[in-house]
Amino acid sequence: MKHLAFYSFAMLMFAASAIAQERPTAFINARIIPIVGAPIEQGILIVRNGKITAVGDARTVRLSSDVVTVDMAGKTIMPGLVDTHSHAGSPAGADGSAPIQPDVRILDSVNARAMSFQRVQSGGITTVNVMPGSGHLDSGQTLYLKLRDGANKIDDLLIYDKDGRYAGGIKFANGTNPIRAGGGTFPGTRAKSAALVREQFIKAREYRDKVKAAGNDKSKLPARDLAMEALVEVLEGKKVVHFHTHRHDDVMTALRLQKEFGFRIVLQHVSEAWKVADEIAKAKAPASIIFIDSPGGKLETMDIDFRNGAALEKAGALVGFHTDDGITDSRWFLRSGGLAMRAGMSRDKALYALTMAGAIMLDLQDRVGSLEAGKDADFVVLSGDPLSVYTHVLETWVEGKKVFDRSDPKDYLIAVGGKGAGDADMHVHELNCFDGDIGGGN
């Protein structure tokens, strides 16, 4: 009987919780920055069942009788930040056996329980593109993840498209990282790097054509090739190429390959974007840039400039930001917008780069990146202006659920660091530069 009573009580509490989740929650009196539109003073954001149902003020949004209200007076709410290039979760992609390995799936190596994801949440980031390293011309397929709480396995973080496929792109790189001295299968020069990529795309075209020619006749199908299948998805536009590139000549090589084979591209890092901003804009290539406190580490990044964002904006290119975590710390992602604005980028575009631009680059603009009715309830509660150095991330919400709360001692420790906040996998990405996933980031 005791067990029966406990079971009945548990079921009652579960039912009450379910009913509460079905009730709309209104966050009121906040300064809301929707990104697609002017900021709303004394704004109202209504969330229900993981979706945004309304955004506005008292003149445009009516509160129903069953709504739960949360007073956010003195606080700022903006969309969850989108990081187009992260290595959270200790991913390891291609190994040293070949320079181009499109069949490798980062899905098979991300640790969904890694503490690094909680650190990322503390920076207000709700969506990430987790990538393998850049020590290969192609180091494998990336994953677009939602930073939901309580993940036990990678499936709990996946984002699925309308066809039921998990979302992700593919990582390419050029410049210093994939080059190996002494010959072997890896390229020894920049020209050889491009030649090897062309060779594989030509093979992928031939593989695609053979599959099409075979039709329904299985006897005519070529032997299945997972690497070629992945590159065919690139040729057909199903996977975006996230292209690690720094020097202006390497950027132009990436754009040349894109034009030759017609794949979709997002330029990552683009340290010398300011030198070829007009060419990037003309190619309609989105550029995701990084801001680092201490430029250097390798010669090809010596001309990186904080004016990259302003130069690309002026040229008319789509500009986003990324952390390359742990090259830069996800906890401080907001300051990318502040640094870009300080160097000449407009405020609106700096905020757009932190949110909506990244969503577009990941083909997720219909779900995240702005506060609009119908989109996922991913948002950040801030103590002040998002581009102020004095502002803290107070809360991070993913699909209507709070995943970070600075007032919680455990979350606070992750946000500020200190004894007990150590992340065991924090330096794995750097170690991978020399072990298996050669080349790392940046």
MIRONU-26176 format. One record per residue (C-alpha): residue number from 1; x, y, z. Coordinates in steps of 0.5 Angstrom, whole numbers, plus 500, padded with zeros to 3 digits. Layout:
// MIRONU-26176
<atom nr="NUM" x="X" y="Y" z="Z"/>
...
This chain:
// MIRONU-26176
<atom nr="1" x="500" y="500" z="500"/>
<atom nr="2" x="506" y="505" z="502"/>
<atom nr="3" x="509" y="503" z="495"/>
<atom nr="4" x="502" y="505" z="492"/>
<atom nr="5" x="501" y="511" z="495"/>
<atom nr="6" x="508" y="513" z="493"/>
<atom nr="7" x="506" y="512" z="486"/>
<atom nr="8" x="500" y="515" z="486"/>
<atom nr="9" x="503" y="522" z="489"/>
<atom nr="10" x="509" y="521" z="484"/>
<atom nr="11" x="504" y="521" z="478"/>
<atom nr="12" x="500" y="527" z="481"/>
<atom nr="13" x="506" y="531" z="482"/>
<atom nr="14" x="508" y="529" z="474"/>
<atom nr="15" x="501" y="531" z="472"/>
<atom nr="16" x="502" y="538" z="476"/>
<atom nr="17" x="508" y="539" z="472"/>
<atom nr="18" x="506" y="537" z="466"/>
<atom nr="19" x="500" y="542" z="466"/>
<atom nr="20" x="505" y="547" z="469"/>
<atom nr="21" x="509" y="546" z="463"/>
<atom nr="22" x="503" y="547" z="458"/>
<atom nr="23" x="501" y="554" z="461"/>
<atom nr="24" x="505" y="560" z="458"/>
<atom nr="25" x="510" y="564" z="461"/>
<atom nr="26" x="511" y="571" z="460"/>
<atom nr="27" x="517" y="575" z="462"/>
<atom nr="28" x="515" y="582" z="463"/>
<atom nr="29" x="518" y="589" z="464"/>
<atom nr="30" x="525" y="587" z="460"/>
<atom nr="31" x="529" y="591" z="455"/>
<atom nr="32" x="528" y="586" z="449"/>
<atom nr="33" x="533" y="586" z="444"/>
<atom nr="34" x="529" y="582" z="438"/>
<atom nr="35" x="535" y="583" z="433"/>
<atom nr="36" x="530" y="583" z="427"/>
<atom nr="37" x="527" y="590" z="430"/>
<atom nr="38" x="528" y="595" z="434"/>
<atom nr="39" x="529" y="594" z="442"/>
<atom nr="40" x="523" y="594" z="446"/>
<atom nr="41" x="523" y="598" z="452"/>
<atom nr="42" x="518" y="594" z="458"/>
<atom nr="43" x="518" y="588" z="453"/>
<atom nr="44" x="514" y="582" z="454"/>
<atom nr="45" x="516" y="575" z="452"/>
<atom nr="46" x="511" y="569" z="452"/>
<atom nr="47" x="514" y="562" z="452"/>
<atom nr="48" x="510" y="556" z="451"/>
<atom nr="49" x="512" y="549" z="450"/>
<atom nr="50" x="519" y="551" z="448"/>
<atom nr="51" x="517" y="556" z="443"/>
<atom nr="52" x="516" y="563" z="443"/>
<atom nr="53" x="509" y="565" z="442"/>
<atom nr="54" x="509" y="573" z="442"/>
<atom nr="55" x="514" y="578" z="443"/>
<atom nr="56" x="512" y="586" z="444"/>
<atom nr="57" x="510" y="591" z="449"/>
<atom nr="58" x="503" y="592" z="453"/>
<atom nr="59" x="500" y="595" z="447"/>
<atom nr="60" x="501" y="589" z="442"/>
<atom nr="61" x="501" y="583" z="447"/>
<atom nr="62" x="495" y="581" z="451"/>
<atom nr="63" x="497" y="577" z="457"/>
<atom nr="64" x="492" y="571" z="458"/>
<atom nr="65" x="489" y="569" z="465"/>
<atom nr="66" x="493" y="563" z="465"/>
<atom nr="67" x="499" y="566" z="464"/>
<atom nr="68" x="505" y="565" z="469"/>
<atom nr="69" x="509" y="572" z="469"/>
<atom nr="70" x="516" y="573" z="471"/>
<atom nr="71" x="518" y="580" z="472"/>
<atom nr="72" x="525" y="582" z="469"/>
<atom nr="73" x="525" y="589" z="471"/>
<atom nr="74" x="532" y="592" z="470"/>
<atom nr="75" x="534" y="586" z="465"/>
<atom nr="76" x="536" y="585" z="458"/>
<atom nr="77" x="533" y="579" z="454"/>
<atom nr="78" x="536" y="577" z="447"/>
<atom nr="79" x="536" y="571" z="443"/>
<atom nr="80" x="541" y="565" z="445"/>
<atom nr="81" x="548" y="566" z="442"/>
<atom nr="82" x="550" y="562" z="436"/>
<atom nr="83" x="557" y="560" z="435"/>
<atom nr="84" x="559" y="557" z="428"/>
<atom nr="85" x="565" y="554" z="430"/>
<atom nr="86" x="567" y="550" z="437"/>
<atom nr="87" x="570" y="544" z="440"/>
<atom nr="88" x="566" y="543" z="446"/>
<atom nr="89" x="565" y="536" z="448"/>
<atom nr="90" x="572" y="534" z="446"/>
<atom nr="91" x="571" y="532" z="439"/>
<atom nr="92" x="576" y="528" z="435"/>
<atom nr="93" x="576" y="527" z="428"/>
<atom nr="94" x="580" y="525" z="422"/>
<atom nr="95" x="587" y="521" z="424"/>
<atom nr="96" x="594" y="521" z="420"/>
<atom nr="97" x="592" y="516" z="415"/>
<atom nr="98" x="590" y="521" z="410"/>
<atom nr="99" x="589" y="528" z="409"/>
<atom nr="100" x="582" y="528" z="406"/>
<atom nr="101" x="577" y="524" z="410"/>
<atom nr="102" x="570" y="526" z="409"/>
<atom nr="103" x="567" y="520" z="412"/>
<atom nr="104" x="569" y="521" z="419"/>
<atom nr="105" x="563" y="523" z="423"/>
<atom nr="106" x="564" y="528" z="429"/>
<atom nr="107" x="558" y="525" z="432"/>
<atom nr="108" x="562" y="519" z="434"/>
<atom nr="109" x="567" y="522" z="438"/>
<atom nr="110" x="563" y="528" z="442"/>
<atom nr="111" x="562" y="527" z="449"/>
<atom nr="112" x="555" y="530" z="451"/>
<atom nr="113" x="557" y="529" z="458"/>
<atom nr="114" x="563" y="534" z="458"/>
<atom nr="115" x="563" y="540" z="463"/>
<atom nr="116" x="565" y="544" z="457"/>
<atom nr="117" x="558" y="544" z="455"/>
<atom nr="118" x="556" y="548" z="461"/>
<atom nr="119" x="561" y="553" z="461"/>
<atom nr="120" x="559" y="554" z="454"/>
<atom nr="121" x="552" y="555" z="457"/>
<atom nr="122" x="554" y="560" z="462"/>
<atom nr="123" x="557" y="565" z="456"/>
<atom nr="124" x="549" y="565" z="453"/>
<atom nr="125" x="551" y="560" z="447"/>
<atom nr="126" x="545" y="556" z="446"/>
<atom nr="127" x="547" y="553" z="439"/>
<atom nr="128" x="554" y="551" z="437"/>
<atom nr="129" x="557" y="548" z="431"/>
<atom nr="130" x="562" y="543" z="434"/>
<atom nr="131" x="568" y="541" z="429"/>
<atom nr="132" x="574" y="537" z="428"/>
<atom nr="133" x="580" y="540" z="428"/>
<atom nr="134" x="584" y="543" z="422"/>
<atom nr="135" x="590" y="539" z="421"/>
<atom nr="136" x="587" y="536" z="415"/>
<atom nr="137" x="584" y="539" z="408"/>
<atom nr="138" x="578" y="535" z="410"/>
<atom nr="139" x="577" y="533" z="417"/>
<atom nr="140" x="570" y="530" z="417"/>
<atom nr="141" x="563" y="532" z="418"/>
<atom nr="142" x="561" y="537" z="424"/>
<atom nr="143" x="555" y="537" z="428"/>
<atom nr="144" x="550" y="543" z="430"/>
<atom nr="145" x="548" y="542" z="437"/>
<atom nr="146" x="543" y="545" z="442"/>
<atom nr="147" x="545" y="546" z="449"/>
<atom nr="148" x="540" y="542" z="452"/>
<atom nr="149" x="541" y="540" z="460"/>
<atom nr="150" x="541" y="533" z="462"/>
<atom nr="151" x="544" y="530" z="456"/>
<atom nr="152" x="546" y="523" z="457"/>
<atom nr="153" x="548" y="522" z="450"/>
<atom nr="154" x="549" y="526" z="444"/>
<atom nr="155" x="542" y="524" z="441"/>
<atom nr="156" x="540" y="529" z="447"/>
<atom nr="157" x="543" y="535" z="443"/>
<atom nr="158" x="542" y="534" z="436"/>
<atom nr="159" x="538" y="538" z="432"/>
<atom nr="160" x="534" y="535" z="426"/>
<atom nr="161" x="532" y="538" z="420"/>
<atom nr="162" x="525" y="537" z="416"/>
<atom nr="163" x="527" y="530" z="413"/>
<atom nr="164" x="529" y="527" z="420"/>
<atom nr="165" x="536" y="528" z="419"/>
<atom nr="166" x="541" y="531" z="424"/>
<atom nr="167" x="544" y="537" z="422"/>
<atom nr="168" x="551" y="539" z="421"/>
<atom nr="169" x="556" y="541" z="416"/>
<atom nr="170" x="563" y="539" z="414"/>
<atom nr="171" x="570" y="542" z="416"/>
<atom nr="172" x="575" y="544" z="410"/>
<atom nr="173" x="582" y="547" z="412"/>
<atom nr="174" x="588" y="550" z="408"/>
<atom nr="175" x="594" y="554" z="410"/>
<atom nr="176" x="599" y="552" z="415"/>
<atom nr="177" x="595" y="547" z="419"/>
<atom nr="178" x="594" y="541" z="413"/>
<atom nr="179" x="601" y="542" z="410"/>
<atom nr="180" x="606" y="537" z="412"/>
<atom nr="181" x="614" y="537" z="411"/>
<atom nr="182" x="617" y="531" z="408"/>
<atom nr="183" x="612" y="528" z="403"/>
<atom nr="184" x="607" y="523" z="404"/>
<atom nr="185" x="600" y="523" z="403"/>
<atom nr="186" x="599" y="530" z="406"/>
<atom nr="187" x="601" y="536" z="402"/>
<atom nr="188" x="607" y="540" z="402"/>
<atom nr="189" x="605" y="546" z="399"/>
<atom nr="190" x="599" y="550" z="399"/>
<atom nr="191" x="598" y="549" z="391"/>
<atom nr="192" x="598" y="541" z="392"/>
<atom nr="193" x="593" y="542" z="398"/>
<atom nr="194" x="588" y="545" z="393"/>
<atom nr="195" x="590" y="540" z="388"/>
<atom nr="196" x="588" y="534" z="392"/>
<atom nr="197" x="582" y="537" z="394"/>
<atom nr="198" x="580" y="538" z="387"/>
<atom nr="199" x="582" y="531" z="385"/>
<atom nr="200" x="577" y="529" z="391"/>
<atom nr="201" x="571" y="533" z="388"/>
<atom nr="202" x="572" y="530" z="381"/>
<atom nr="203" x="572" y="523" z="384"/>
<atom nr="204" x="565" y="525" z="388"/>
<atom nr="205" x="562" y="528" z="381"/>
<atom nr="206" x="564" y="521" z="377"/>
<atom nr="207" x="561" y="517" z="383"/>
<atom nr="208" x="555" y="521" z="383"/>
<atom nr="209" x="554" y="521" z="376"/>
<atom nr="210" x="555" y="513" z="376"/>
<atom nr="211" x="549" y="513" z="382"/>
<atom nr="212" x="545" y="517" z="377"/>
<atom nr="213" x="546" y="513" z="371"/>
<atom nr="214" x="545" y="506" z="375"/>
<atom nr="215" x="538" y="508" z="377"/>
<atom nr="216" x="534" y="502" z="380"/>
<atom nr="217" x="539" y="497" z="377"/>
<atom nr="218" x="543" y="495" z="383"/>
<atom nr="219" x="548" y="491" z="379"/>
<atom nr="220" x="550" y="498" z="376"/>
<atom nr="221" x="551" y="501" z="382"/>
<atom nr="222" x="559" y="503" z="384"/>
<atom nr="223" x="561" y="500" z="390"/>
<atom nr="224" x="559" y="504" z="396"/>
<atom nr="225" x="564" y="509" z="398"/>
<atom nr="226" x="562" y="513" z="405"/>
<atom nr="227" x="567" y="518" z="403"/>
<atom nr="228" x="564" y="520" z="396"/>
<atom nr="229" x="557" y="520" z="399"/>
<atom nr="230" x="559" y="525" z="404"/>
<atom nr="231" x="562" y="529" z="398"/>
<atom nr="232" x="556" y="528" z="394"/>
<atom nr="233" x="552" y="531" z="399"/>
<atom nr="234" x="557" y="537" z="399"/>
<atom nr="235" x="556" y="538" z="391"/>
<atom nr="236" x="548" y="537" z="392"/>
<atom nr="237" x="548" y="543" z="397"/>
<atom nr="238" x="546" y="538" z="403"/>
<atom nr="239" x="552" y="540" z="407"/>
<atom nr="240" x="555" y="547" z="408"/>
<atom nr="241" x="563" y="547" z="408"/>
<atom nr="242" x="566" y="550" z="414"/>
<atom nr="243" x="573" y="552" z="411"/>
<atom nr="244" x="578" y="554" z="416"/>
<atom nr="245" x="582" y="559" z="412"/>
<atom nr="246" x="587" y="565" z="414"/>
<atom nr="247" x="591" y="569" z="409"/>
<atom nr="248" x="588" y="573" z="404"/>
<atom nr="249" x="591" y="568" z="398"/>
<atom nr="250" x="588" y="562" z="402"/>
<atom nr="251" x="581" y="565" z="402"/>
<atom nr="252" x="582" y="567" z="395"/>
<atom nr="253" x="583" y="559" z="394"/>
<atom nr="254" x="577" y="557" z="398"/>
<atom nr="255" x="573" y="562" z="394"/>
<atom nr="256" x="576" y="559" z="387"/>
<atom nr="257" x="574" y="552" z="389"/>
<atom nr="258" x="567" y="554" z="391"/>
<atom nr="259" x="566" y="557" z="385"/>
<atom nr="260" x="569" y="551" z="381"/>
<atom nr="261" x="565" y="546" z="384"/>
<atom nr="262" x="559" y="550" z="386"/>
<atom nr="263" x="558" y="548" z="394"/>
<atom nr="264" x="556" y="552" z="399"/>
<atom nr="265" x="561" y="555" z="404"/>
<atom nr="266" x="562" y="559" z="410"/>
<atom nr="267" x="569" y="562" z="411"/>
<atom nr="268" x="572" y="561" z="418"/>
<atom nr="269" x="577" y="565" z="422"/>
<atom nr="270" x="579" y="569" z="415"/>
<atom nr="271" x="584" y="573" z="419"/>
<atom nr="272" x="586" y="577" z="413"/>
<atom nr="273" x="579" y="578" z="411"/>
<atom nr="274" x="580" y="586" z="411"/>
<atom nr="275" x="585" y="585" z="405"/>
<atom nr="276" x="579" y="581" z="401"/>
<atom nr="277" x="573" y="584" z="404"/>
<atom nr="278" x="570" y="586" z="397"/>
<atom nr="279" x="572" y="579" z="394"/>
<atom nr="280" x="568" y="575" z="399"/>
<atom nr="281" x="562" y="580" z="399"/>
<atom nr="282" x="562" y="579" z="391"/>
<atom nr="283" x="562" y="571" z="392"/>
<atom nr="284" x="557" y="572" z="397"/>
<atom nr="285" x="561" y="568" z="402"/>
<atom nr="286" x="559" y="568" z="409"/>
<atom nr="287" x="565" y="570" z="414"/>
<atom nr="288" x="565" y="568" z="421"/>
<atom nr="289" x="571" y="571" z="424"/>
<atom nr="290" x="574" y="571" z="431"/>
<atom nr="291" x="577" y="576" z="436"/>
<atom nr="292" x="583" y="574" z="440"/>
<atom nr="293" x="586" y="578" z="445"/>
<atom nr="294" x="594" y="576" z="444"/>
<atom nr="295" x="594" y="575" z="436"/>
<atom nr="296" x="600" y="571" z="434"/>
<atom nr="297" x="602" y="563" z="434"/>
<atom nr="298" x="603" y="562" z="427"/>
<atom nr="299" x="606" y="567" z="421"/>
<atom nr="300" x="599" y="566" z="417"/>
<atom nr="301" x="595" y="570" z="423"/>
<atom nr="302" x="600" y="576" z="424"/>
<atom nr="303" x="596" y="580" z="420"/>
<atom nr="304" x="589" y="579" z="424"/>
<atom nr="305" x="585" y="585" z="425"/>
<atom nr="306" x="580" y="587" z="429"/>
<atom nr="307" x="577" y="591" z="423"/>
<atom nr="308" x="575" y="585" z="420"/>
<atom nr="309" x="568" y="586" z="422"/>
<atom nr="310" x="567" y="593" z="420"/>
<atom nr="311" x="571" y="591" z="413"/>
<atom nr="312" x="566" y="586" z="411"/>
<atom nr="313" x="560" y="590" z="414"/>
<atom nr="314" x="562" y="595" z="409"/>
<atom nr="315" x="563" y="591" z="403"/>
<atom nr="316" x="556" y="588" z="404"/>
<atom nr="317" x="558" y="581" z="407"/>
<atom nr="318" x="554" y="577" z="412"/>
<atom nr="319" x="559" y="577" z="418"/>
<atom nr="320" x="558" y="572" z="424"/>
<atom nr="321" x="563" y="571" z="430"/>
<atom nr="322" x="565" y="564" z="433"/>
<atom nr="323" x="570" y="562" z="439"/>
<atom nr="324" x="573" y="556" z="436"/>
<atom nr="325" x="573" y="554" z="444"/>
<atom nr="326" x="578" y="553" z="447"/>
<atom nr="327" x="582" y="558" z="443"/>
<atom nr="328" x="578" y="563" z="446"/>
<atom nr="329" x="573" y="562" z="452"/>
<atom nr="330" x="566" y="561" z="450"/>
<atom nr="331" x="564" y="565" z="457"/>
<atom nr="332" x="566" y="571" z="454"/>
<atom nr="333" x="563" y="570" z="447"/>
<atom nr="334" x="559" y="577" z="448"/>
<atom nr="335" x="565" y="581" z="448"/>
<atom nr="336" x="566" y="579" z="440"/>
<atom nr="337" x="561" y="584" z="439"/>
<atom nr="338" x="564" y="589" z="443"/>
<atom nr="339" x="571" y="589" z="440"/>
<atom nr="340" x="568" y="589" z="433"/>
<atom nr="341" x="564" y="595" z="434"/>
<atom nr="342" x="570" y="598" z="438"/>
<atom nr="343" x="574" y="597" z="431"/>
<atom nr="344" x="568" y="600" z="427"/>
<atom nr="345" x="563" y="595" z="426"/>
<atom nr="346" x="555" y="598" z="427"/>
<atom nr="347" x="552" y="596" z="433"/>
<atom nr="348" x="546" y="593" z="430"/>
<atom nr="349" x="551" y="588" z="425"/>
<atom nr="350" x="555" y="586" z="431"/>
<atom nr="351" x="549" y="584" z="435"/>
<atom nr="352" x="546" y="581" z="429"/>
<atom nr="353" x="553" y="577" z="428"/>
<atom nr="354" x="552" y="574" z="435"/>
<atom nr="355" x="546" y="571" z="433"/>
<atom nr="356" x="542" y="571" z="427"/>
<atom nr="357" x="548" y="571" z="422"/>
<atom nr="358" x="550" y="565" z="425"/>
<atom nr="359" x="543" y="562" z="425"/>
<atom nr="360" x="544" y="563" z="417"/>
<atom nr="361" x="550" y="560" z="417"/>
<atom nr="362" x="548" y="554" z="420"/>
<atom nr="363" x="541" y="554" z="416"/>
<atom nr="364" x="537" y="554" z="422"/>
<atom nr="365" x="535" y="561" z="421"/>
<atom nr="366" x="527" y="559" z="422"/>
<atom nr="367" x="529" y="556" z="429"/>
<atom nr="368" x="534" y="561" z="432"/>
<atom nr="369" x="538" y="567" z="432"/>
<atom nr="370" x="532" y="572" z="433"/>
<atom nr="371" x="526" y="573" z="438"/>
<atom nr="372" x="520" y="572" z="434"/>
<atom nr="373" x="513" y="568" z="435"/>
<atom nr="374" x="514" y="561" z="432"/>
<atom nr="375" x="522" y="560" z="434"/>
<atom nr="376" x="525" y="556" z="439"/>
<atom nr="377" x="525" y="559" z="446"/>
<atom nr="378" x="532" y="560" z="446"/>
<atom nr="379" x="534" y="567" z="450"/>
<atom nr="380" x="539" y="570" z="454"/>
<atom nr="381" x="538" y="574" z="460"/>
<atom nr="382" x="543" y="579" z="462"/>
<atom nr="383" x="544" y="584" z="467"/>
<atom nr="384" x="545" y="590" z="462"/>
<atom nr="385" x="547" y="592" z="455"/>
<atom nr="386" x="550" y="586" z="451"/>
<atom nr="387" x="556" y="590" z="449"/>
<atom nr="388" x="558" y="592" z="456"/>
<atom nr="389" x="564" y="589" z="459"/>
<atom nr="390" x="560" y="590" z="466"/>
<atom nr="391" x="555" y="586" z="463"/>
<atom nr="392" x="554" y="579" z="466"/>
<atom nr="393" x="550" y="573" z="463"/>
<atom nr="394" x="545" y="572" z="469"/>
<atom nr="395" x="541" y="566" z="465"/>
<atom nr="396" x="541" y="562" z="459"/>
<atom nr="397" x="534" y="558" z="456"/>
<atom nr="398" x="534" y="553" z="451"/>
<atom nr="399" x="527" y="551" z="448"/>
<atom nr="400" x="524" y="554" z="454"/>
<atom nr="401" x="528" y="551" z="460"/>
<atom nr="402" x="533" y="554" z="464"/>
<atom nr="403" x="540" y="551" z="463"/>
<atom nr="404" x="544" y="556" z="466"/>
<atom nr="405" x="543" y="561" z="473"/>
<atom nr="406" x="548" y="565" z="475"/>
<atom nr="407" x="545" y="565" z="482"/>
<atom nr="408" x="546" y="558" z="483"/>
<atom nr="409" x="552" y="557" z="486"/>
<atom nr="410" x="554" y="551" z="482"/>
<atom nr="411" x="553" y="555" z="475"/>
<atom nr="412" x="556" y="561" z="478"/>
<atom nr="413" x="563" y="557" z="480"/>
<atom nr="414" x="563" y="555" z="472"/>
<atom nr="415" x="562" y="562" z="470"/>
<atom nr="416" x="567" y="565" z="474"/>
<atom nr="417" x="572" y="559" z="475"/>
<atom nr="418" x="576" y="557" z="481"/>
<atom nr="419" x="577" y="551" z="485"/>
<atom nr="420" x="572" y="546" z="483"/>
<atom nr="421" x="571" y="549" z="476"/>
<atom nr="422" x="576" y="545" z="473"/>
<atom nr="423" x="574" y="542" z="466"/>
<atom nr="424" x="577" y="535" z="465"/>
<atom nr="425" x="577" y="536" z="457"/>
<atom nr="426" x="579" y="543" z="457"/>
<atom nr="427" x="585" y="542" z="453"/>
<atom nr="428" x="584" y="536" z="449"/>
<atom nr="429" x="583" y="540" z="443"/>
<atom nr="430" x="590" y="543" z="444"/>
<atom nr="431" x="593" y="536" z="445"/>
<atom nr="432" x="589" y="534" z="439"/>
<atom nr="433" x="594" y="538" z="435"/>
<atom nr="434" x="599" y="533" z="435"/>
<atom nr="435" x="595" y="527" z="437"/>
<atom nr="436" x="591" y="524" z="431"/>
<atom nr="437" x="586" y="530" z="430"/>
<atom nr="438" x="592" y="534" z="427"/>
<atom nr="439" x="592" y="541" z="427"/>
<atom nr="440" x="587" y="543" z="432"/>
<atom nr="441" x="584" y="550" z="431"/>
<atom nr="442" x="585" y="557" z="430"/>
